[in-house]
């Protein structure tokens, strides 16, 4: 069944909004306006937007419950995939631009720096969530197994926040704000999951 034109326009608009940070980054890069360390600027920018995307994706269900606007659910998967896109670009920038695909050194860095350990673990846990985000994969796995798998987000979100906190080291106020927001969103999701299980 085809979506109404208004719904398609909203979806296209949402995609464009999610892509705007990439366009802004590209424009800054073309203008040679990424600061003294452009590689670090790119990596941090993409990481920031990966975390923001995760926050927005996790906020869909609480907002839908609180507002009763069921159409929000249509955007949850899309927002989650955009969060993964920024996370994948963040990872690719680190591996390619910062480490020049030196896998041996990357392995050493993962073991040496706990913030990289946390970030890599979060990304690895994101991979199966992105790979099974389609309706077809949900049908193949079955609703119950799919939901259990996607509970990995309860590990991904704290790991992403910890990655940010450990990376910043000095002024951790902004990372703590993200951590608090993620904690609230995860608590809300856990509450609704327990409520649904109790009703069932």
Order of alpha helices (4+ residues) and beta strands (2+ residues): alpha-alpha-alpha-alpha-alpha-alpha-alpha-alpha-alpha
